[in-house]
Amino acid sequence: MTKEMDMQERFQQYVDAENKVEPKDWMPEKYRKTLIRQISQHAHSEVVGMLPEANWITRAPSLRRKTALLAKVQDEAGHGLYLYSSAETLGADRMDMVEDLLAGKAKYSSIFNYPTPTWADIGAIGWLVDGAAIANQVMLCRTSYGPYSRAMVRICKEESFHQRQGYEIMMTLSKGTPAQKKMAQDALNRWWWPALMMFGPTDDNSPNSAQSMRWKIKRKSNDQLRQEFIDKTVPQADYLGLRIPDDQLRWNEETGHYDFGPINWEEFFDVLKGNGKCNKQRLEARQKAHKEGEWVREAANAHAEKMARREKRETSAA
Ligand code: BYC
């Protein structure tokens, strides 16, 4: 057995015994690369995910709604920061990750390429998008890479506030005037299928899943999580008096799960290729924000250099 194979085997045993891998531990190069890929895509999703909701900050219907939405969008920025830091512990360079996003080379969640034309979309995002994110991220709290798992614990706590914020908006609208209820139903119609796509392709079409499950980066498969989300969300829609837009959705006594209709995977892969309704708009918004923030980065760097010079002067004078 070569030394590399021996190390790989010991690494697998270490992970199988539910130990956390820390930044300075030996790890297979592919484990490191898989994590950088997943964590950076996750970080980009948090940052791009601010855009559809930020669209409604100035138009939120009350001060209370505005404050909650502002806090939520700000939380997403924080999640992006923890996640970029977590990827940095694996040797990734933050500027490289950001440049890949700005150049359109990096992936981020498909869900953020859909528009938010009405206030009910903010309710639907909180309820469904954050609800799907929680289902996926609760399992990531137990991921094998220490810094990622610790970041996820905090992120999940904040996501559950986001989910309730969204559900409460949906509750208000669905118990409101007929026009408000219609608006809530329309948002559910538009967000339901894209939310199911968030979990990624089906297990038999998910190239990264098998190895990621073996390394305990992922603890549940895409299909398992999608099913859990559906089972949890259908009763919530019933409570709101809203109809999930799927004629084939029905409870299956035998399996103890809801059966559901086919997902339009063509649409999913098309969005990934950059052809979603808002891909272009999202990328342009990030490029603009990055350019407009250039002076802040320059000022912060100039300040850091000044402080380093001062410290050097003071240490040599002492
Ligand atoms: N959108 O082999 P697979 C949030 C890609 S942010 C785009 O199954 P994997 C929030 C996948 O990357 C929510 N791409 O991959 C923020 C892979 O591409 P590459 C984001 C997708 O990694 C603000 C290819 O398809 N959450 O909650 O084993 C406001 C094949 O897929 C998508 C995370 O990022 C997608 N939906 O599993 C509100 C969670 N799905 O790299 C809310 C962390 C798949 O091979 N990520 N792809 O070219 C994960 O758990 C996993 O990466 C996934 C995919 C389950 C998403």
Boltz pocket constraint, residues with backbone or C-beta under 6 A from the ligand:
constraints:
  - pocket:
      binder: B
      contacts: [[A, 37], [A, 38], [A, 41], [A, 42], [A, 43], [A, 45], [A, 46], [A, 47], [A, 49], [A, 50], [A, 76], [A, 107], [A, 108], [A, 109], [A, 110], [A, 111], [A, 125], [A, 129], [A, 130], [A, 133], [A, 136], [A, 197], [A, 198], [A, 199], [A, 200], [A, 201], [A, 205], [A, 206], [A, 207], [A, 208], [A, 209], [A, 212], [A, 218], [A, 222], [A, 272]]
      max_distance: 6.0
